[in-house]
Amino acid sequence: MRQSLSENPVSMSRPATRQRGSGASALWAAFVLSAVLAAAAIADQAAIHALRDYSTDMYARYDVPANSGALYAILYTAAVVGALSWLPAVIGAHKGRRWAPAAATVAAVIAAGLALLMFTTAEYGEMLFPPVWGVLALLPALAGVLGVVLLFRRK
């Protein structure tokens, strides 16, 4: 009996490892999606200029000069803060640390708050960011919530 238990420990621990791997993968996706937000902002600022045009049109109605650089700075800050908040959660989940679900929960709350910022920030009664930026900011939060659920189910 002792020999049979020692020969087959992998099959007993496999579901937990798979769930931990799934949770870590979802958190990794959240980290990557935060980087996608930064990449989209870089591409928009360098070539597309959609946010610049949007802010110029919005402020032109009020005869106020637009400062799209500040909007891009907010996007970059949100992307960096989001990515940095996911890193401890990803590392902890990958290593199977007990605190990983808590770290992932904090990161998901931060990501959701950043997305809420993109969706609700207004000036002169106009939305400061087009909805696409809110959606891009929301994607890491959604992936992170999935990761949190998978990490808590592991317990």
ChimeraX commands (.cxc) that place a marker at each C-alpha (Angstrom):
marker #1 position 0.00,0.00,0.00 radius 0.5
marker #1 position 2.79,2.39,0.78 radius 0.5
marker #1 position 4.38,1.70,-2.56 radius 0.5
marker #1 position 1.17,2.34,-4.52 radius 0.5
marker #1 position 0.65,5.71,-2.86 radius 0.5
marker #1 position 4.18,6.82,-3.61 radius 0.5
marker #1 position 3.94,5.73,-7.22 radius 0.5
marker #1 position 0.81,7.75,-8.00 radius 0.5
marker #1 position 1.06,11.16,-6.27 radius 0.5
marker #1 position 0.90,13.06,-9.55 radius 0.5
marker #1 position -2.67,12.07,-10.35 radius 0.5
marker #1 position -3.89,13.24,-6.94 radius 0.5
marker #1 position -2.37,16.72,-7.26 radius 0.5
marker #1 position -3.01,17.30,-10.95 radius 0.5
marker #1 position -6.41,19.06,-10.67 radius 0.5
marker #1 position -5.05,21.64,-8.20 radius 0.5
marker #1 position -2.01,22.22,-10.39 radius 0.5
marker #1 position -4.22,22.62,-13.44 radius 0.5
marker #1 position -6.45,25.12,-11.66 radius 0.5
marker #1 position -3.44,27.00,-10.33 radius 0.5
marker #1 position -2.04,27.02,-13.85 radius 0.5
marker #1 position -5.37,28.26,-15.22 radius 0.5
marker #1 position -5.57,30.98,-12.59 radius 0.5
marker #1 position -1.99,32.01,-13.25 radius 0.5
marker #1 position -2.68,32.00,-17.01 radius 0.5
marker #1 position -5.71,34.26,-16.57 radius 0.5
marker #1 position -3.64,36.63,-14.43 radius 0.5
marker #1 position -0.90,36.56,-17.03 radius 0.5
marker #1 position -3.53,37.49,-19.64 radius 0.5
marker #1 position -4.59,40.41,-17.44 radius 0.5
marker #1 position -0.96,41.60,-17.31 radius 0.5
marker #1 position -0.65,41.29,-21.09 radius 0.5
marker #1 position -3.94,43.14,-21.62 radius 0.5
marker #1 position -2.60,45.99,-19.49 radius 0.5
marker #1 position 0.36,46.12,-21.84 radius 0.5
marker #1 position -2.06,46.11,-24.78 radius 0.5
marker #1 position -3.63,49.29,-23.36 radius 0.5
marker #1 position -0.20,50.93,-23.37 radius 0.5
marker #1 position 0.54,49.67,-26.88 radius 0.5
marker #1 position -2.78,50.98,-28.16 radius 0.5
marker #1 position -2.07,54.37,-26.60 radius 0.5
marker #1 position 1.39,54.46,-28.18 radius 0.5
marker #1 position -0.02,53.52,-31.59 radius 0.5
marker #1 position -2.77,56.10,-31.29 radius 0.5
marker #1 position -0.42,58.85,-30.23 radius 0.5
marker #1 position 2.16,58.01,-32.91 radius 0.5
marker #1 position -0.02,57.39,-35.94 radius 0.5
marker #1 position -3.77,57.22,-35.52 radius 0.5
marker #1 position -4.46,60.38,-33.46 radius 0.5
marker #1 position -8.04,59.35,-32.62 radius 0.5
marker #1 position -7.81,60.51,-29.00 radius 0.5
marker #1 position -6.19,63.79,-30.04 radius 0.5
marker #1 position -8.93,64.44,-32.59 radius 0.5
marker #1 position -11.62,63.47,-30.09 radius 0.5
marker #1 position -10.28,65.84,-27.44 radius 0.5
marker #1 position -9.77,68.66,-29.95 radius 0.5
marker #1 position -13.38,68.36,-31.12 radius 0.5
marker #1 position -14.67,68.15,-27.56 radius 0.5
marker #1 position -12.82,71.22,-26.30 radius 0.5
marker #1 position -13.40,73.25,-29.49 radius 0.5
marker #1 position -17.08,73.58,-28.56 radius 0.5
marker #1 position -16.01,75.50,-25.44 radius 0.5
marker #1 position -13.18,77.52,-27.04 radius 0.5
marker #1 position -10.63,75.77,-24.83 radius 0.5
marker #1 position -7.34,74.48,-26.23 radius 0.5
marker #1 position -7.07,70.70,-26.04 radius 0.5
marker #1 position -4.17,69.04,-24.25 radius 0.5
marker #1 position -4.18,65.51,-25.60 radius 0.5
marker #1 position -0.77,64.90,-24.04 radius 0.5
marker #1 position -2.38,64.87,-20.62 radius 0.5
marker #1 position -4.92,62.29,-21.80 radius 0.5
marker #1 position -2.17,60.07,-23.15 radius 0.5
marker #1 position -0.28,60.48,-19.87 radius 0.5
marker #1 position -3.37,59.25,-18.02 radius 0.5
marker #1 position -3.57,56.23,-20.33 radius 0.5
marker #1 position 0.12,55.41,-19.89 radius 0.5
marker #1 position -0.16,55.77,-16.12 radius 0.5
marker #1 position -3.22,53.53,-16.02 radius 0.5
marker #1 position -1.45,50.89,-18.12 radius 0.5
marker #1 position 1.72,50.94,-16.02 radius 0.5
marker #1 position -0.14,50.90,-12.70 radius 0.5
marker #1 position -2.33,48.10,-13.99 radius 0.5
marker #1 position 0.60,46.01,-15.21 radius 0.5
marker #1 position 2.58,46.55,-12.01 radius 0.5
marker #1 position -0.39,45.55,-9.88 radius 0.5
marker #1 position -0.70,42.24,-11.78 radius 0.5
marker #1 position 2.95,41.22,-11.43 radius 0.5
marker #1 position 2.89,40.08,-7.76 radius 0.5
marker #1 position -0.36,38.23,-8.36 radius 0.5
marker #1 position 1.03,36.43,-11.42 radius 0.5
marker #1 position 4.24,35.47,-9.63 radius 0.5
marker #1 position 2.40,34.36,-6.50 radius 0.5
marker #1 position -0.12,32.30,-8.46 radius 0.5
marker #1 position 2.62,30.68,-10.51 radius 0.5
marker #1 position 4.51,29.69,-7.38 radius 0.5
marker #1 position 1.36,28.55,-5.61 radius 0.5
marker #1 position 1.61,31.06,-2.76 radius 0.5
marker #1 position -1.28,31.29,-0.33 radius 0.5
marker #1 position -1.48,35.07,-0.68 radius 0.5
marker #1 position -1.86,34.95,-4.48 radius 0.5
marker #1 position -5.70,35.09,-4.47 radius 0.5
marker #1 position -5.60,38.17,-2.22 radius 0.5
marker #1 position -3.00,39.87,-4.42 radius 0.5
marker #1 position -5.05,39.03,-7.51 radius 0.5
marker #1 position -8.18,40.43,-5.88 radius 0.5
marker #1 position -6.40,43.71,-5.10 radius 0.5
marker #1 position -5.08,43.89,-8.67 radius 0.5
marker #1 position -8.57,43.20,-10.07 radius 0.5
marker #1 position -10.04,46.00,-7.94 radius 0.5
marker #1 position -7.31,48.37,-9.14 radius 0.5
marker #1 position -7.93,47.38,-12.77 radius 0.5
marker #1 position -11.69,47.81,-12.38 radius 0.5
marker #1 position -11.13,51.23,-10.82 radius 0.5
marker #1 position -8.93,52.28,-13.73 radius 0.5
marker #1 position -11.58,51.11,-16.19 radius 0.5
marker #1 position -14.24,52.99,-14.26 radius 0.5
marker #1 position -12.05,56.08,-14.47 radius 0.5
marker #1 position -11.91,55.75,-18.26 radius 0.5
marker #1 position -15.66,55.25,-18.52 radius 0.5
marker #1 position -16.79,58.01,-16.16 radius 0.5
marker #1 position -14.29,60.88,-16.27 radius 0.5
marker #1 position -15.99,63.90,-17.78 radius 0.5
marker #1 position -15.28,67.56,-18.32 radius 0.5
marker #1 position -17.77,70.17,-19.48 radius 0.5
marker #1 position -20.38,67.42,-19.35 radius 0.5
marker #1 position -18.52,65.44,-22.04 radius 0.5
marker #1 position -16.78,62.12,-21.61 radius 0.5
marker #1 position -13.03,62.69,-21.43 radius 0.5
marker #1 position -12.18,59.36,-23.12 radius 0.5
marker #1 position -14.01,57.63,-25.95 radius 0.5
marker #1 position -15.64,54.35,-24.84 radius 0.5
marker #1 position -13.02,52.24,-26.64 radius 0.5
marker #1 position -10.44,53.29,-24.04 radius 0.5
marker #1 position -12.74,52.21,-21.24 radius 0.5
marker #1 position -13.23,48.84,-22.91 radius 0.5
marker #1 position -9.47,48.41,-23.35 radius 0.5
marker #1 position -9.00,49.25,-19.67 radius 0.5
marker #1 position -11.80,46.87,-18.65 radius 0.5
marker #1 position -10.31,43.81,-20.40 radius 0.5
marker #1 position -7.51,43.27,-17.82 radius 0.5
marker #1 position -10.06,43.51,-15.02 radius 0.5
marker #1 position -12.25,40.85,-16.63 radius 0.5
marker #1 position -9.31,38.49,-17.16 radius 0.5
marker #1 position -8.22,39.17,-13.60 radius 0.5
marker #1 position -11.63,38.38,-12.15 radius 0.5
marker #1 position -11.52,35.06,-13.99 radius 0.5
marker #1 position -8.08,34.43,-12.49 radius 0.5
marker #1 position -9.31,35.31,-9.00 radius 0.5
marker #1 position -12.25,32.92,-9.32 radius 0.5
marker #1 position -9.96,30.12,-10.50 radius 0.5
marker #1 position -7.49,30.77,-7.68 radius 0.5
marker #1 position -10.21,30.76,-5.03 radius 0.5
marker #1 position -11.76,27.59,-6.48 radius 0.5
marker #1 position -8.41,25.88,-6.04 radius 0.5
marker #1 position -8.76,26.11,-2.27 radius 0.5
marker link #1:1,2 radius 0.2
marker link #1:2,3 radius 0.2
marker link #1:3,4 radius 0.2
marker link #1:4,5 radius 0.2
marker link #1:5,6 radius 0.2
marker link #1:6,7 radius 0.2
marker link #1:7,8 radius 0.2
marker link #1:8,9 radius 0.2
marker link #1:9,10 radius 0.2
marker link #1:10,11 radius 0.2
marker link #1:11,12 radius 0.2
marker link #1:12,13 radius 0.2
marker link #1:13,14 radius 0.2
marker link #1:14,15 radius 0.2
marker link #1:15,16 radius 0.2
marker link #1:16,17 radius 0.2
marker link #1:17,18 radius 0.2
marker link #1:18,19 radius 0.2
marker link #1:19,20 radius 0.2
marker link #1:20,21 radius 0.2
marker link #1:21,22 radius 0.2
marker link #1:22,23 radius 0.2
marker link #1:23,24 radius 0.2
marker link #1:24,25 radius 0.2
marker link #1:25,26 radius 0.2
marker link #1:26,27 radius 0.2
marker link #1:27,28 radius 0.2
marker link #1:28,29 radius 0.2
marker link #1:29,30 radius 0.2
marker link #1:30,31 radius 0.2
marker link #1:31,32 radius 0.2
marker link #1:32,33 radius 0.2
marker link #1:33,34 radius 0.2
marker link #1:34,35 radius 0.2
marker link #1:35,36 radius 0.2
marker link #1:36,37 radius 0.2
marker link #1:37,38 radius 0.2
marker link #1:38,39 radius 0.2
marker link #1:39,40 radius 0.2
marker link #1:40,41 radius 0.2
marker link #1:41,42 radius 0.2
marker link #1:42,43 radius 0.2
marker link #1:43,44 radius 0.2
marker link #1:44,45 radius 0.2
marker link #1:45,46 radius 0.2
marker link #1:46,47 radius 0.2
marker link #1:47,48 radius 0.2
marker link #1:48,49 radius 0.2
marker link #1:49,50 radius 0.2
marker link #1:50,51 radius 0.2
marker link #1:51,52 radius 0.2
marker link #1:52,53 radius 0.2
marker link #1:53,54 radius 0.2
marker link #1:54,55 radius 0.2
marker link #1:55,56 radius 0.2
marker link #1:56,57 radius 0.2
marker link #1:57,58 radius 0.2
marker link #1:58,59 radius 0.2
marker link #1:59,60 radius 0.2
marker link #1:60,61 radius 0.2
marker link #1:61,62 radius 0.2
marker link #1:62,63 radius 0.2
marker link #1:63,64 radius 0.2
marker link #1:64,65 radius 0.2
marker link #1:65,66 radius 0.2
marker link #1:66,67 radius 0.2
marker link #1:67,68 radius 0.2
marker link #1:68,69 radius 0.2
marker link #1:69,70 radius 0.2
marker link #1:70,71 radius 0.2
marker link #1:71,72 radius 0.2
marker link #1:72,73 radius 0.2
marker link #1:73,74 radius 0.2
marker link #1:74,75 radius 0.2
marker link #1:75,76 radius 0.2
marker link #1:76,77 radius 0.2
marker link #1:77,78 radius 0.2
marker link #1:78,79 radius 0.2
marker link #1:79,80 radius 0.2
marker link #1:80,81 radius 0.2
marker link #1:81,82 radius 0.2
marker link #1:82,83 radius 0.2
marker link #1:83,84 radius 0.2
marker link #1:84,85 radius 0.2
marker link #1:85,86 radius 0.2
marker link #1:86,87 radius 0.2
marker link #1:87,88 radius 0.2
marker link #1:88,89 radius 0.2
marker link #1:89,90 radius 0.2
marker link #1:90,91 radius 0.2
marker link #1:91,92 radius 0.2
marker link #1:92,93 radius 0.2
marker link #1:93,94 radius 0.2
marker link #1:94,95 radius 0.2
marker link #1:95,96 radius 0.2
marker link #1:96,97 radius 0.2
marker link #1:97,98 radius 0.2
marker link #1:98,99 radius 0.2
marker link #1:99,100 radius 0.2
marker link #1:100,101 radius 0.2
marker link #1:101,102 radius 0.2
marker link #1:102,103 radius 0.2
marker link #1:103,104 radius 0.2
marker link #1:104,105 radius 0.2
marker link #1:105,106 radius 0.2
marker link #1:106,107 radius 0.2
marker link #1:107,108 radius 0.2
marker link #1:108,109 radius 0.2
marker link #1:109,110 radius 0.2
marker link #1:110,111 radius 0.2
marker link #1:111,112 radius 0.2
marker link #1:112,113 radius 0.2
marker link #1:113,114 radius 0.2
marker link #1:114,115 radius 0.2
marker link #1:115,116 radius 0.2
marker link #1:116,117 radius 0.2
marker link #1:117,118 radius 0.2
marker link #1:118,119 radius 0.2
marker link #1:119,120 radius 0.2
marker link #1:120,121 radius 0.2
marker link #1:121,122 radius 0.2
marker link #1:122,123 radius 0.2
marker link #1:123,124 radius 0.2
marker link #1:124,125 radius 0.2
marker link #1:125,126 radius 0.2
marker link #1:126,127 radius 0.2
marker link #1:127,128 radius 0.2
marker link #1:128,129 radius 0.2
marker link #1:129,130 radius 0.2
marker link #1:130,131 radius 0.2
marker link #1:131,132 radius 0.2
marker link #1:132,133 radius 0.2
marker link #1:133,134 radius 0.2
marker link #1:134,135 radius 0.2
marker link #1:135,136 radius 0.2
marker link #1:136,137 radius 0.2
marker link #1:137,138 radius 0.2
marker link #1:138,139 radius 0.2
marker link #1:139,140 radius 0.2
marker link #1:140,141 radius 0.2
marker link #1:141,142 radius 0.2
marker link #1:142,143 radius 0.2
marker link #1:143,144 radius 0.2
marker link #1:144,145 radius 0.2
marker link #1:145,146 radius 0.2
marker link #1:146,147 radius 0.2
marker link #1:147,148 radius 0.2
marker link #1:148,149 radius 0.2
marker link #1:149,150 radius 0.2
marker link #1:150,151 radius 0.2
marker link #1:151,152 radius 0.2
marker link #1:152,153 radius 0.2
marker link #1:153,154 radius 0.2
marker link #1:154,155 radius 0.2
view
